């Protein structure tokens, strides 16, 4: 202890006393020197800044897409079924639909899918999509409102299948941090992982911008009971705050 005290000036000892036993010691600048008499000398100091998560330090799901597939007709579905290409995100709303602005109010018409991560941690994140049951509002023989659900097709060989292709948004490519989207096939009532960001590989930080690509399709198997109506289903997008998601294809 005596040797330590000898190494401190009076002002340095005063600062040590002011620290109140906290373990923080501020050495007097005059106690250090480097001798360059015979040539050169150097010293090493510290530069510092701190990054805090702050109020914006959150993991958020910012945009999810509505999916509008090409129209078809009763004869095609009743006799052979159809695979319908994705057209855009401009789905129908109003009194005669079952999902848009009824049970699903978050989708956008631009096919955009966006996740932001400003937590500044390495836990990563995952995003899953779950397809609900397609349903339409129709009238019975007495003009009463009833619904027609396509869950009757779940027992067929393939059932209804949403082939979902997600790609990085071309206009926002520089903001997407190394997250590779998956291509998934969703049946009614099933879920699967669409995006996974591995924090240990520095994936998924900042803004991550994607789109539902128009190579996506919706396959409707043959159904002689199909009605002339607008069928809609909810798509539930779930963002998890770790790289590992719940088991995929968890049915209702």
C-alpha atoms as a printed R data frame, in Angstrom:
    type eleno elety resid chain resno       x       y       z
1   ATOM     1    CA   UNK     A     1   0.000   0.000   0.000
2   ATOM     2    CA   UNK     A     2   2.864   2.401   0.758
3   ATOM     3    CA   UNK     A     3   4.301   1.913  -2.722
4   ATOM     4    CA   UNK     A     4   0.916   2.690  -4.298
5   ATOM     5    CA   UNK     A     5   0.561   5.907  -2.323
6   ATOM     6    CA   UNK     A     6   4.049   6.996  -3.337
7   ATOM     7    CA   UNK     A     7   2.985   6.753  -6.951
8   ATOM     8    CA   UNK     A     8   0.180   9.265  -6.475
9   ATOM     9    CA   UNK     A     9   0.506  13.020  -6.208
10  ATOM    10    CA   UNK     A    10  -1.380  14.949  -3.587
11  ATOM    11    CA   UNK     A    11  -4.132  15.836  -6.063
12  ATOM    12    CA   UNK     A    12  -4.418  12.183  -7.150
13  ATOM    13    CA   UNK     A    13  -4.845  11.100  -3.519
14  ATOM    14    CA   UNK     A    14  -7.524  13.706  -3.066
15  ATOM    15    CA   UNK     A    15  -9.454  12.366  -6.015
16  ATOM    16    CA   UNK     A    16  -9.128   8.842  -4.631
17  ATOM    17    CA   UNK     A    17 -10.644   9.998  -1.383
18  ATOM    18    CA   UNK     A    18 -13.521  11.694  -3.214
19  ATOM    19    CA   UNK     A    19 -14.277   8.416  -4.985
20  ATOM    20    CA   UNK     A    20 -15.564   7.190  -1.625
21  ATOM    21    CA   UNK     A    21 -14.390   3.612  -1.999
22  ATOM    22    CA   UNK     A    22 -16.187   3.149  -5.322
23  ATOM    23    CA   UNK     A    23 -13.078   1.644  -6.906
24  ATOM    24    CA   UNK     A    24 -12.799   4.494  -9.454
25  ATOM    25    CA   UNK     A    25  -9.352   6.120  -9.376
26  ATOM    26    CA   UNK     A    26  -8.475   9.241 -11.364
27  ATOM    27    CA   UNK     A    27  -4.683   9.564 -11.675
28  ATOM    28    CA   UNK     A    28  -3.104  12.995 -11.869
29  ATOM    29    CA   UNK     A    29  -1.931  13.765 -15.404
30  ATOM    30    CA   UNK     A    30   1.460  14.922 -14.063
31  ATOM    31    CA   UNK     A    31   2.334  11.420 -12.775
32  ATOM    32    CA   UNK     A    32   2.908  10.000 -16.297
33  ATOM    33    CA   UNK     A    33   5.640  10.781 -18.773
34  ATOM    34    CA   UNK     A    34   7.446   9.049 -21.617
35  ATOM    35    CA   UNK     A    35  11.159   9.679 -22.116
36  ATOM    36    CA   UNK     A    36  12.134  10.508 -25.700
37  ATOM    37    CA   UNK     A    37  15.590  11.830 -24.839
38  ATOM    38    CA   UNK     A    38  17.347   9.080 -26.750
39  ATOM    39    CA   UNK     A    39  14.970   8.869 -29.696
40  ATOM    40    CA   UNK     A    40  11.179   8.565 -29.463
41  ATOM    41    CA   UNK     A    41   8.469   7.720 -26.986
42  ATOM    42    CA   UNK     A    42   4.807   6.905 -27.164
43  ATOM    43    CA   UNK     A    43   1.771   6.696 -24.977
44  ATOM    44    CA   UNK     A    44  -1.647   5.080 -25.318
45  ATOM    45    CA   UNK     A    45  -4.936   6.725 -24.382
46  ATOM    46    CA   UNK     A    46  -8.614   5.772 -24.759
47  ATOM    47    CA   UNK     A    47 -11.393   7.009 -27.037
48  ATOM    48    CA   UNK     A    48 -14.940   6.048 -26.020
49  ATOM    49    CA   UNK     A    49 -18.564   6.349 -27.009
50  ATOM    50    CA   UNK     A    50 -21.619   4.476 -25.769
51  ATOM    51    CA   UNK     A    51 -24.595   3.264 -27.781
52  ATOM    52    CA   UNK     A    52 -27.866   2.916 -25.920
53  ATOM    53    CA   UNK     A    53 -31.012   1.225 -27.122
54  ATOM    54    CA   UNK     A    54 -33.101   4.194 -25.973
55  ATOM    55    CA   UNK     A    55 -36.787   4.561 -26.737
56  ATOM    56    CA   UNK     A    56 -36.334   3.334 -30.325
57  ATOM    57    CA   UNK     A    57 -34.470   0.172 -29.286
58  ATOM    58    CA   UNK     A    58 -37.221  -2.247 -30.240
59  ATOM    59    CA   UNK     A    59 -37.901  -5.250 -32.438
60  ATOM    60    CA   UNK     A    60 -41.014  -4.486 -34.488
61  ATOM    61    CA   UNK     A    61 -43.145  -5.949 -37.249
62  ATOM    62    CA   UNK     A    62 -43.876  -2.873 -39.356
63  ATOM    63    CA   UNK     A    63 -45.610  -4.076 -42.533
64  ATOM    64    CA   UNK     A    64 -47.410  -7.225 -43.686
65  ATOM    65    CA   UNK     A    65 -48.831  -7.803 -47.186
66  ATOM    66    CA   UNK     A    66 -52.346  -8.523 -48.363
67  ATOM    67    CA   UNK     A    67 -52.375 -11.056 -51.226
68  ATOM    68    CA   UNK     A    68 -54.761 -10.761 -54.182
69  ATOM    69    CA   UNK     A    69 -54.745 -13.790 -56.503
70  ATOM    70    CA   UNK     A    70 -56.122 -13.987 -60.029
71  ATOM    71    CA   UNK     A    71 -59.868 -14.509 -60.377
72  ATOM    72    CA   UNK     A    72 -61.237 -17.830 -61.585
73  ATOM    73    CA   UNK     A    73 -64.703 -19.291 -62.299
74  ATOM    74    CA   UNK     A    74 -67.032 -21.901 -60.858
75  ATOM    75    CA   UNK     A    75 -66.611 -24.344 -63.764
76  ATOM    76    CA   UNK     A    76 -62.827 -24.424 -63.457
77  ATOM    77    CA   UNK     A    77 -62.852 -25.126 -59.704
78  ATOM    78    CA   UNK     A    78 -65.789 -27.539 -59.903
79  ATOM    79    CA   UNK     A    79 -64.274 -29.665 -62.641
80  ATOM    80    CA   UNK     A    80 -60.510 -29.561 -62.209
81  ATOM    81    CA   UNK     A    81 -59.316 -27.019 -59.648
82  ATOM    82    CA   UNK     A    82 -56.886 -24.180 -60.340
83  ATOM    83    CA   UNK     A    83 -53.521 -22.690 -59.467
84  ATOM    84    CA   UNK     A    84 -53.904 -18.912 -59.281
85  ATOM    85    CA   UNK     A    85 -50.945 -16.497 -59.605
86  ATOM    86    CA   UNK     A    86 -50.468 -13.586 -57.210
87  ATOM    87    CA   UNK     A    87 -51.511 -10.315 -58.888
88  ATOM    88    CA   UNK     A    88 -51.029  -7.614 -56.244
89  ATOM    89    CA   UNK     A    89 -52.128  -6.687 -52.728
90  ATOM    90    CA   UNK     A    90 -55.399  -4.922 -53.581
91  ATOM    91    CA   UNK     A    91 -57.914  -7.190 -51.875
92  ATOM    92    CA   UNK     A    92 -61.636  -6.511 -51.501
93  ATOM    93    CA   UNK     A    93 -63.100  -4.844 -48.419
94  ATOM    94    CA   UNK     A    94 -66.670  -4.052 -47.421
95  ATOM    95    CA   UNK     A    95 -69.754  -5.811 -46.137
96  ATOM    96    CA   UNK     A    96 -69.481  -8.908 -48.314
97  ATOM    97    CA   UNK     A    97 -66.078 -10.224 -47.235
98  ATOM    98    CA   UNK     A    98 -64.929 -12.233 -44.245
99  ATOM    99    CA   UNK     A    99 -61.355 -11.074 -43.549
100 ATOM   100    CA   UNK     A   100 -60.213  -7.651 -44.837
101 ATOM   101    CA   UNK     A   101 -61.060  -4.962 -42.240
102 ATOM   102    CA   UNK     A   102 -63.098  -7.576 -40.356
103 ATOM   103    CA   UNK     A   103 -60.601  -9.901 -38.687
104 ATOM   104    CA   UNK     A   104 -57.523  -8.672 -40.590
105 ATOM   105    CA   UNK     A   105 -56.787  -4.948 -40.485
106 ATOM   106    CA   UNK     A   106 -53.004  -4.680 -40.832
107 ATOM   107    CA   UNK     A   107 -52.222  -5.684 -44.422
108 ATOM   108    CA   UNK     A   108 -50.908  -3.295 -47.084
109 ATOM   109    CA   UNK     A   109 -51.697  -3.238 -50.803
110 ATOM   110    CA   UNK     A   110 -48.039  -2.924 -51.861
111 ATOM   111    CA   UNK     A   111 -46.977  -6.492 -50.983
112 ATOM   112    CA   UNK     A   112 -44.492  -5.073 -48.452
113 ATOM   113    CA   UNK     A   113 -43.140  -7.076 -45.518
114 ATOM   114    CA   UNK     A   114 -40.903  -5.245 -43.049
115 ATOM   115    CA   UNK     A   115 -39.164  -6.078 -39.768
116 ATOM   116    CA   UNK     A   116 -37.057  -3.555 -37.822
117 ATOM   117    CA   UNK     A   117 -34.555  -4.475 -35.111
118 ATOM   118    CA   UNK     A   118 -32.894  -1.657 -33.180
119 ATOM   119    CA   UNK     A   119 -32.272  -3.572 -29.941
120 ATOM   120    CA   UNK     A   120 -28.527  -3.869 -30.551
121 ATOM   121    CA   UNK     A   121 -28.342  -7.476 -29.268
122 ATOM   122    CA   UNK     A   122 -27.354 -10.832 -30.776
123 ATOM   123    CA   UNK     A   123 -30.508 -12.813 -30.003
124 ATOM   124    CA   UNK     A   124 -31.786 -12.671 -33.600
125 ATOM   125    CA   UNK     A   125 -35.449 -13.017 -34.564
126 ATOM   126    CA   UNK     A   126 -37.841 -15.132 -36.598
127 ATOM   127    CA   UNK     A   127 -41.054 -14.522 -38.532
128 ATOM   128    CA   UNK     A   128 -43.712 -17.152 -39.227
129 ATOM   129    CA   UNK     A   129 -46.841 -17.026 -41.370
130 ATOM   130    CA   UNK     A   130 -50.022 -18.990 -40.677
131 ATOM   131    CA   UNK     A   131 -52.830 -19.435 -43.197
132 ATOM   132    CA   UNK     A   132 -56.399 -19.482 -41.939
133 ATOM   133    CA   UNK     A   133 -59.418 -21.073 -43.604
134 ATOM   134    CA   UNK     A   134 -60.826 -19.546 -46.770
135 ATOM   135    CA   UNK     A   135 -64.406 -18.430 -46.295
136 ATOM   136    CA   UNK     A   136 -67.043 -16.549 -48.305
137 ATOM   137    CA   UNK     A   137 -70.319 -14.834 -47.451
138 ATOM   138    CA   UNK     A   138 -73.189 -16.264 -49.489
139 ATOM   139    CA   UNK     A   139 -76.989 -16.425 -49.420
140 ATOM   140    CA   UNK     A   140 -79.053 -19.524 -48.761
141 ATOM   141    CA   UNK     A   141 -82.257 -20.380 -50.672
142 ATOM   142    CA   UNK     A   142 -84.190 -17.940 -48.492
143 ATOM   143    CA   UNK     A   143 -81.655 -15.117 -48.991
144 ATOM   144    CA   UNK     A   144 -80.248 -15.477 -45.485
145 ATOM   145    CA   UNK     A   145 -76.552 -14.715 -44.989
146 ATOM   146    CA   UNK     A   146 -74.473 -17.836 -44.468
147 ATOM   147    CA   UNK     A   147 -70.801 -18.695 -44.936
148 ATOM   148    CA   UNK     A   148 -69.068 -21.199 -47.163
149 ATOM   149    CA   UNK     A   149 -65.784 -22.490 -45.733
150 ATOM   150    CA   UNK     A   150 -63.202 -24.411 -47.692
151 ATOM   151    CA   UNK     A   151 -62.079 -26.463 -44.693
152 ATOM   152    CA   UNK     A   152 -63.973 -29.304 -46.385
153 ATOM   153    CA   UNK     A   153 -60.989 -29.480 -48.763
154 ATOM   154    CA   UNK     A   154 -58.474 -30.177 -46.009
155 ATOM   155    CA   UNK     A   155 -59.054 -33.894 -46.369
156 ATOM   156    CA   UNK     A   156 -58.249 -33.942 -50.079
157 ATOM   157    CA   UNK     A   157 -54.886 -35.115 -51.366
158 ATOM   158    CA   UNK     A   158 -53.207 -31.706 -51.321
159 ATOM   159    CA   UNK     A   159 -55.908 -29.352 -50.058
160 ATOM   160    CA   UNK     A   160 -55.651 -25.600 -50.485
161 ATOM   161    CA   UNK     A   161 -51.990 -24.583 -50.731
162 ATOM   162    CA   UNK     A   162 -50.540 -21.076 -50.584
163 ATOM   163    CA   UNK     A   163 -47.092 -21.181 -52.202
164 ATOM   164    CA   UNK     A   164 -45.528 -18.065 -50.678
165 ATOM   165    CA   UNK     A   165 -42.371 -16.592 -52.177
166 ATOM   166    CA   UNK     A   166 -40.778 -13.715 -50.232
167 ATOM   167    CA   UNK     A   167 -37.861 -11.753 -51.657
168 ATOM   168    CA   UNK     A   168 -35.749  -8.784 -50.598
169 ATOM   169    CA   UNK     A   169 -37.327  -5.530 -51.716
170 ATOM   170    CA   UNK     A   170 -35.350  -4.236 -54.740
171 ATOM   171    CA   UNK     A   171 -35.918  -0.600 -53.754
172 ATOM   172    CA   UNK     A   172 -34.692  -1.142 -50.187
173 ATOM   173    CA   UNK     A   173 -31.996  -3.770 -50.727
174 ATOM   174    CA   UNK     A   174 -29.310  -1.795 -48.901
175 ATOM   175    CA   UNK     A   175 -31.407  -1.758 -45.737
176 ATOM   176    CA   UNK     A   176 -31.880  -5.528 -45.539
177 ATOM   177    CA   UNK     A   177 -29.191  -7.052 -43.365
178 ATOM   178    CA   UNK     A   178 -28.289 -10.508 -44.723
179 ATOM   179    CA   UNK     A   179 -31.614 -12.209 -43.969
180 ATOM   180    CA   UNK     A   180 -32.465 -14.818 -46.601
181 ATOM   181    CA   UNK     A   181 -36.230 -15.374 -46.958
182 ATOM   182    CA   UNK     A   182 -37.663 -18.862 -47.261
183 ATOM   183    CA   UNK     A   183 -40.160 -20.195 -49.778
184 ATOM   184    CA   UNK     A   184 -43.003 -21.931 -47.922
185 ATOM   185    CA   UNK     A   185 -46.134 -23.912 -48.767
186 ATOM   186    CA   UNK     A   186 -48.946 -23.160 -46.345
187 ATOM   187    CA   UNK     A   187 -52.066 -25.242 -46.014
188 ATOM   188    CA   UNK     A   188 -55.171 -23.981 -44.253
189 ATOM   189    CA   UNK     A   189 -54.461 -23.964 -40.531
190 ATOM   190    CA   UNK     A   190 -50.700 -24.456 -40.870
191 ATOM   191    CA   UNK     A   191 -47.733 -22.191 -40.123
192 ATOM   192    CA   UNK     A   192 -44.136 -22.081 -41.324
193 ATOM   193    CA   UNK     A   193 -41.052 -19.907 -40.963
194 ATOM   194    CA   UNK     A   194 -40.671 -17.169 -43.567
195 ATOM   195    CA   UNK     A   195 -37.706 -15.207 -42.184
196 ATOM   196    CA   UNK     A   196 -34.945 -16.089 -39.717
197 ATOM   197    CA   UNK     A   197 -32.233 -13.664 -38.559
198 ATOM   198    CA   UNK     A   198 -29.210 -15.194 -36.840
199 ATOM   199    CA   UNK     A   199 -27.907 -12.600 -34.416
200 ATOM   200    CA   UNK     A   200 -24.596 -14.425 -33.958
201 ATOM   201    CA   UNK     A   201 -23.963 -13.801 -37.669
202 ATOM   202    CA   UNK     A   202 -25.025 -10.142 -37.345
203 ATOM   203    CA   UNK     A   203 -28.161 -10.746 -39.393
204 ATOM   204    CA   UNK     A   204 -31.385  -8.785 -39.185
205 ATOM   205    CA   UNK     A   205 -30.239  -5.550 -37.545
206 ATOM   206    CA   UNK     A   206 -31.803  -2.249 -38.630
207 ATOM   207    CA   UNK     A   207 -34.551  -2.197 -41.253
208 ATOM   208    CA   UNK     A   208 -35.308  -5.418 -43.127
209 ATOM   209    CA   UNK     A   209 -37.472  -4.857 -46.211
210 ATOM   210    CA   UNK     A   210 -39.094  -7.619 -48.248
211 ATOM   211    CA   UNK     A   211 -41.953  -8.155 -50.674
212 ATOM   212    CA   UNK     A   212 -44.322 -11.011 -51.406
213 ATOM   213    CA   UNK     A   213 -43.207 -11.908 -54.913
214 ATOM   214    CA   UNK     A   214 -45.688 -12.323 -57.755
215 ATOM   215    CA   UNK     A   215 -44.313 -15.820 -58.391
216 ATOM   216    CA   UNK     A   216 -46.418 -16.846 -55.368
217 ATOM   217    CA   UNK     A   217 -49.465 -18.977 -56.148
218 ATOM   218    CA   UNK     A   218 -52.666 -20.248 -54.547
219 ATOM   219    CA   UNK     A   219 -53.795 -23.760 -55.474
220 ATOM   220    CA   UNK     A   220 -57.467 -24.679 -55.050
221 ATOM   221    CA   UNK     A   221 -58.251 -28.367 -55.612
222 ATOM   222    CA   UNK     A   222 -61.341 -29.548 -57.431
223 ATOM   223    CA   UNK     A   223 -64.498 -28.692 -55.478
224 ATOM   224    CA   UNK     A   224 -67.949 -29.253 -56.983
225 ATOM   225    CA   UNK     A   225 -69.459 -27.373 -54.001
226 ATOM   226    CA   UNK     A   226 -67.659 -24.100 -54.770
227 ATOM   227    CA   UNK     A   227 -69.835 -20.976 -54.864
228 ATOM   228    CA   UNK     A   228 -69.673 -17.790 -56.933
229 ATOM   229    CA   UNK     A   229 -68.303 -15.523 -54.207
230 ATOM   230    CA   UNK     A   230 -65.186 -13.760 -52.876
231 ATOM   231    CA   UNK     A   231 -63.229 -16.117 -50.619
232 ATOM   232    CA   UNK     A   232 -60.793 -14.709 -48.068
233 ATOM   233    CA   UNK     A   233 -58.563 -16.130 -45.328
234 ATOM   234    CA   UNK     A   234 -56.522 -14.478 -42.593
235 ATOM   235    CA   UNK     A   235 -52.747 -14.720 -42.753
236 ATOM   236    CA   UNK     A   236 -51.279 -14.352 -39.268
237 ATOM   237    CA   UNK     A   237 -47.677 -13.099 -39.197
238 ATOM   238    CA   UNK     A   238 -45.897 -13.744 -35.896
239 ATOM   239    CA   UNK     A   239 -42.548 -12.146 -35.019
240 ATOM   240    CA   UNK     A   240 -40.454 -13.877 -32.350
241 ATOM   241    CA   UNK     A   241 -37.562 -12.214 -30.517
242 ATOM   242    CA   UNK     A   242 -35.097 -15.100 -30.920
243 ATOM   243    CA   UNK     A   243 -33.550 -16.961 -33.856
244 ATOM   244    CA   UNK     A   244 -35.343 -20.189 -32.979
245 ATOM   245    CA   UNK     A   245 -39.046 -20.320 -33.764
246 ATOM   246    CA   UNK     A   246 -41.773 -22.607 -32.496
247 ATOM   247    CA   UNK     A   247 -42.062 -25.865 -34.481
248 ATOM   248    CA   UNK     A   248 -43.303 -25.147 -37.996
249 ATOM   249    CA   UNK     A   249 -46.502 -26.517 -39.519
250 ATOM   250    CA   UNK     A   250 -48.376 -26.459 -36.225
251 ATOM   251    CA   UNK     A   251 -51.957 -27.148 -37.231
252 ATOM   252    CA   UNK     A   252 -55.046 -25.753 -35.589
